[in-house]
Each structure stands twice: as structure tokens, then as C-alpha cells.
Amino acid sequence: MRLSRFVSRLNIVAVAIVSQVDFSQQRRHKQLLHQYWKRSSFLAISTLALITSVKSIAADEPVVISAQQIGSGNPVIGKEKSDSGRCQECHGVDGNSNDERIPNHAGQHPGYLIKQLSNFQSGERYHVVMTIMAEDLNATDKADIAAYFASQKIMHGEGGSDNTSAKNLFVNGDQTRDIEACLSCHGDNGKGKITDKVIYPVIGGQQRVYLRSQLINWKLGDRKNSPGDVMNKIAKSLTDDEIDALANYISGL
């Protein structure tokens, strides 16, 4: 990515963020953006040097992962791209974000990550920041970034949810309402599953607030990019209390 394009994209993202915040919060947000831009010039100028140093570090760290786990991408190059492209700032260096609204990517199936990036590019899925961040990624970029996050230790929760109704929905579903068991698609402990035609993402250990927001988006139809609209159909049958309980339960797996 050329330096000028990098700086330009930072500006676009900053403007997009400001446009989404509540007016009452804009004064505070502008202060944060001032600090953001204060360091952005340094980050932009030092990008090439940073990439070089990352290459050196990555070369000293053996990657012990299977080809199936990382897909077709290069996780070492993906580390560089996810850093210079600022993916790690939100999703974490190890793929675990520090913000419950932002999803973890650690150990996520690379094919799923690639699909989401492609959906942001095509407009099939929309997010004020991610749509912009994904727009200039080519197929190799997406594969490499996905490989890097997929190569990290798989996300996991800390337990703590003993909600029996949520566990029952996850393990057994509710056939009287045509709610399939979460486990049937997302696998034991929600660690994902790959079939001949579909890649079901890792959800066990995912951020609680993110899980809840996505289930609500599926329910309202604000998100519609699941195979056969399966998630829309399931989420529409869930009550708000069930969505809260499932988000709590799944995040702890």
C-alpha cells in the first residue's frame, strides 16, 4: 500500500467514525481524533521501517501450524499486512480484541474471514469502518491476513455461565420453533466446523457484546449474509432474553 493511500484511508476512517457518534459525544471524540492524528503522521512515515522489523521478528518465530488451518495464505506476510493495515489495532495482535464490541479473530477459519472481507467489499455486509478498510484488499491480501489470524491460538472464554436454557438451546435447539442447535453447525464448544459447501465460524469464546449485536442484526434483518439465511431464520425465533443468555453462554466457551 502506497504511503499516500495509507494516509488517505486513515482520513476516510476517521471521518466515518465521527459521522456515526452521537452529537453529544462528538466534542470528546474530536479530542480523541486530535490525539489519533498526532500519532498518525509518525505511523505513516514509519510504516516501511515497521514492516521491515516485523519481517525480522517473524523470521525468528517458527510457525507450527497445518496447511488446512491457515488456508492458502501466508501467515508471516499476513502479520505484516494486518499490522500495516491497522487490523491489529482493533482485533488485537494475537487476534483477541480488547473491546467487547469488536470480534476476536484468533483461530477463526480463514475461509470465513475471507468471506466476510469479500462481503464488506461487495456490499453484502456493511460496517462503517470495515467496509472502508476492506475496499482495496485483493485476493492475496485477504488470504494472507486471514491466514495470520487463523494461525493464532483459538479464542476461548472463561466459562461462568450456568444458564441451563441457553445451554439447552446451544446443544439441542428447539424443534418446536425450528431452532437448530448451535452445536450442529458451530461444533463442540462452538469451535467451528467445515463441510463440503459451508464454513461455520468459531463462535465459542467470541466477545459477548459482539455476539449479542450480531444475533440482533440477524433478527432485524440488518445482516443477511449467512448461507440460506439460516441465521436470520433462527434469530427471528429467539426472544431478547434468549439472545442475551446465548451471548453470555457462548462467550464463555
C-alpha positions as CSV (number, residue, x, y, z in Angstrom):
1,M,0.0,0.0,0.0
2,R,1.5,3.3,-1.0
3,L,2.1,5.9,1.8
4,S,-0.3,8.5,0.3
5,R,-3.1,5.9,0.0
6,F,-2.4,4.8,3.6
7,V,-2.8,8.3,4.9
8,S,-5.9,8.9,2.8
9,R,-7.6,5.8,4.2
10,L,-6.9,6.9,7.7
11,N,-8.7,10.2,7.0
12,I,-11.7,8.4,5.5
13,V,-12.0,6.1,8.5
14,A,-11.7,9.0,10.9
15,V,-14.5,10.9,9.1
16,A,-16.7,7.8,9.1
17,I,-16.3,7.3,12.8
18,V,-17.1,10.9,13.6
19,S,-20.3,10.7,11.5
20,Q,-21.6,7.7,13.5
21,V,-21.1,9.0,17.0
22,D,-23.9,10.8,18.9
23,F,-23.7,14.6,18.7
24,S,-23.3,14.8,22.5
25,Q,-20.2,12.7,22.2
26,Q,-18.6,14.5,19.3
27,R,-16.7,17.0,21.4
28,R,-15.0,14.2,23.2
29,H,-14.4,12.3,20.1
30,K,-12.8,15.2,18.3
31,Q,-10.3,15.4,21.2
32,L,-9.5,11.7,20.7
33,L,-9.2,12.2,17.0
34,H,-6.7,15.1,17.6
35,Q,-4.6,12.6,19.6
36,Y,-5.1,10.0,16.9
37,W,-3.8,12.3,14.1
38,K,-1.0,13.4,16.3
39,R,0.5,9.9,16.2
40,S,-0.8,9.0,12.7
41,S,1.9,11.1,10.9
42,F,4.5,9.2,12.7
43,L,2.8,5.8,12.0
44,A,2.5,6.6,8.3
45,I,6.1,7.7,7.9
46,S,7.4,4.7,9.8
47,T,5.3,2.1,8.1
48,L,8.1,0.8,5.8
49,A,10.6,0.6,8.7
50,L,7.9,-1.2,10.8
51,I,7.3,-3.8,8.1
52,T,11.0,-4.5,7.8
53,S,11.3,-5.0,11.6
54,V,8.3,-7.3,11.6
55,K,9.8,-9.4,8.9
56,S,12.9,-9.9,11.0
57,I,10.9,-10.8,14.1
58,A,8.6,-13.2,12.1
59,A,11.6,-14.9,10.6
60,D,12.8,-15.9,14.1
61,E,9.4,-17.3,15.1
62,P,8.7,-20.7,13.6
63,V,5.2,-21.2,12.5
64,V,4.0,-24.7,13.6
65,I,0.5,-24.9,12.1
66,S,-1.2,-27.1,9.5
67,A,-1.9,-26.0,5.9
68,Q,-5.6,-26.7,6.5
69,Q,-5.6,-24.3,9.5
70,I,-4.2,-21.4,7.6
71,G,-5.7,-21.9,4.1
72,S,-4.0,-20.6,1.0
73,G,-2.5,-17.5,2.6
74,N,0.9,-16.8,4.1
75,P,0.6,-16.1,7.9
76,V,4.0,-14.4,8.1
77,I,3.2,-11.9,5.3
78,G,-0.3,-11.7,6.8
79,K,1.2,-10.5,10.1
80,E,2.9,-7.6,8.2
81,K,-0.3,-6.7,6.3
82,S,-2.6,-6.9,9.3
83,D,-0.2,-4.6,11.2
84,S,0.4,-2.0,8.4
85,G,-3.3,-2.2,7.5
86,R,-4.2,-1.5,11.2
87,C,-6.3,-4.7,11.6
88,Q,-4.4,-5.5,14.8
89,E,-5.3,-2.1,16.4
90,C,-8.9,-3.3,16.7
91,H,-8.7,-7.1,16.6
92,G,-5.6,-7.5,18.7
93,V,-2.0,-8.6,17.8
94,D,-3.0,-12.1,18.8
95,G,-6.5,-11.9,17.3
96,N,-8.2,-11.1,20.6
97,S,-9.7,-7.7,20.8
98,N,-9.9,-5.6,24.0
99,D,-13.3,-4.2,23.1
100,E,-16.4,-6.4,23.6
101,R,-18.0,-4.7,20.6
102,I,-15.2,-5.8,18.3
103,P,-14.9,-9.5,17.3
104,N,-12.0,-11.8,18.1
105,H,-10.3,-13.4,15.1
106,A,-7.9,-15.8,16.9
107,G,-8.1,-19.2,15.4
108,Q,-11.0,-18.3,13.2
109,H,-11.4,-20.3,10.0
110,P,-9.5,-18.4,7.2
111,G,-12.3,-19.1,4.7
112,Y,-14.8,-17.5,6.9
113,L,-12.6,-14.3,7.4
114,I,-12.1,-14.1,3.6
115,K,-15.8,-14.4,3.0
116,Q,-16.6,-11.6,5.4
117,L,-14.0,-9.3,3.9
118,S,-15.4,-10.1,0.4
119,N,-18.9,-9.4,1.7
120,F,-17.8,-6.0,3.0
121,Q,-16.3,-5.2,-0.4
122,S,-19.4,-6.3,-2.3
123,G,-21.9,-4.5,0.0
124,E,-23.5,-7.8,1.0
125,R,-22.4,-6.9,4.5
126,Y,-21.9,-3.3,5.8
127,H,-20.0,-1.7,8.6
128,V,-19.0,1.9,8.8
129,V,-15.3,1.1,9.3
130,M,-14.8,-2.4,7.9
131,T,-16.4,-1.5,4.5
132,I,-13.7,1.1,4.1
133,M,-10.9,-0.9,5.5
134,A,-11.7,-3.9,3.1
135,E,-12.2,-1.9,-0.1
136,D,-8.7,-2.1,-1.5
137,L,-7.7,-5.6,-0.4
138,N,-7.0,-8.0,-3.2
139,A,-7.5,-11.8,-3.0
140,T,-3.9,-12.4,-1.8
141,D,-4.2,-9.7,0.9
142,K,-7.4,-11.3,2.2
143,A,-5.9,-14.8,2.2
144,D,-2.7,-13.6,4.0
145,I,-4.5,-11.6,6.7
146,A,-6.9,-14.5,7.3
147,A,-4.0,-17.0,7.5
148,Y,-2.3,-14.8,10.2
149,F,-5.3,-14.6,12.4
150,A,-6.2,-18.2,11.8
151,S,-2.7,-19.3,12.9
152,Q,-3.2,-17.7,16.4
153,K,-4.3,-19.8,19.4
154,I,-8.0,-20.3,19.1
155,M,-10.2,-17.9,21.1
156,H,-11.7,-19.3,24.3
157,G,-13.9,-18.0,27.1
158,E,-13.6,-18.2,30.8
159,G,-16.8,-20.0,31.5
160,G,-19.0,-18.6,34.1
161,S,-22.4,-19.1,32.5
162,D,-24.6,-21.8,34.1
163,N,-27.8,-20.8,32.3
164,T,-29.4,-24.2,31.6
165,S,-31.9,-22.8,29.0
166,A,-29.0,-21.2,27.0
167,K,-27.0,-24.4,27.2
168,N,-30.1,-26.4,26.0
169,L,-30.6,-24.1,23.0
170,F,-26.9,-24.4,22.1
171,V,-26.8,-28.2,22.4
172,N,-30.3,-29.2,21.4
173,G,-32.1,-26.2,19.9
174,D,-35.9,-26.1,19.9
175,Q,-37.5,-28.1,17.2
176,T,-41.0,-26.8,18.1
177,R,-39.8,-23.4,16.8
178,D,-37.5,-24.7,14.1
179,I,-34.4,-23.5,16.0
180,E,-31.5,-25.7,15.1
181,A,-28.9,-26.5,17.8
182,C,-26.0,-24.1,17.6
183,L,-23.7,-27.1,18.1
184,S,-25.0,-28.8,15.0
185,C,-23.4,-26.1,12.8
186,H,-20.7,-24.5,15.0
187,G,-19.4,-27.7,16.5
188,D,-18.4,-28.8,20.0
189,N,-17.9,-25.8,22.3
190,G,-18.6,-23.5,19.3
191,K,-15.2,-24.0,17.8
192,G,-16.5,-24.1,14.2
193,K,-16.9,-26.7,11.5
194,I,-16.1,-27.1,7.8
195,T,-18.3,-29.1,5.5
196,D,-18.0,-29.6,1.7
197,K,-20.0,-26.4,1.0
198,V,-20.1,-24.3,4.1
199,I,-17.6,-22.9,6.6
200,Y,-19.2,-22.4,10.0
201,P,-17.3,-19.9,12.1
202,V,-15.8,-20.2,15.5
203,I,-18.2,-18.6,18.0
204,G,-17.1,-20.2,21.3
205,G,-15.1,-17.6,23.2
206,Q,-16.2,-14.8,21.0
207,Q,-16.9,-11.3,22.5
208,R,-20.2,-11.3,24.4
209,V,-21.4,-7.9,23.2
210,Y,-20.4,-8.7,19.6
211,L,-22.3,-12.0,19.7
212,R,-25.4,-10.2,21.1
213,S,-25.2,-7.4,18.5
214,Q,-24.9,-9.9,15.6
215,L,-27.8,-12.0,16.8
216,I,-29.9,-8.8,17.0
217,N,-28.7,-7.8,13.5
218,W,-29.7,-11.2,12.1
219,K,-33.1,-11.0,13.8
220,L,-33.8,-7.5,12.5
221,G,-32.5,-8.3,9.0
222,D,-29.7,-5.8,9.2
223,R,-27.3,-8.6,8.4
224,K,-28.2,-11.1,5.7
225,N,-25.0,-12.9,4.6
226,S,-25.5,-16.4,6.2
227,P,-25.9,-19.4,3.9
228,G,-29.5,-19.8,3.0
229,D,-30.4,-17.0,5.5
230,V,-30.2,-19.7,8.2
231,M,-29.1,-17.2,10.9
232,N,-32.0,-14.8,10.1
233,K,-34.5,-17.6,10.4
234,I,-33.0,-18.8,13.8
235,A,-32.6,-15.4,15.3
236,K,-36.2,-14.3,14.4
237,S,-37.4,-17.2,16.6
238,L,-35.3,-16.2,19.6
239,T,-36.6,-13.9,22.3
240,D,-34.5,-11.0,23.5
241,D,-33.8,-12.8,26.8
242,E,-32.7,-15.9,24.9
243,I,-30.3,-13.8,22.8
244,D,-28.8,-12.3,25.9
245,A,-28.5,-15.7,27.5
246,L,-26.9,-17.3,24.4
247,A,-24.4,-14.5,24.1
248,N,-23.3,-14.9,27.7
249,Y,-23.1,-18.7,27.4
250,I,-21.3,-18.9,24.0
251,S,-18.7,-16.2,25.0
252,G,-17.7,-18.3,27.9
253,L,-17.0,-21.5,25.9
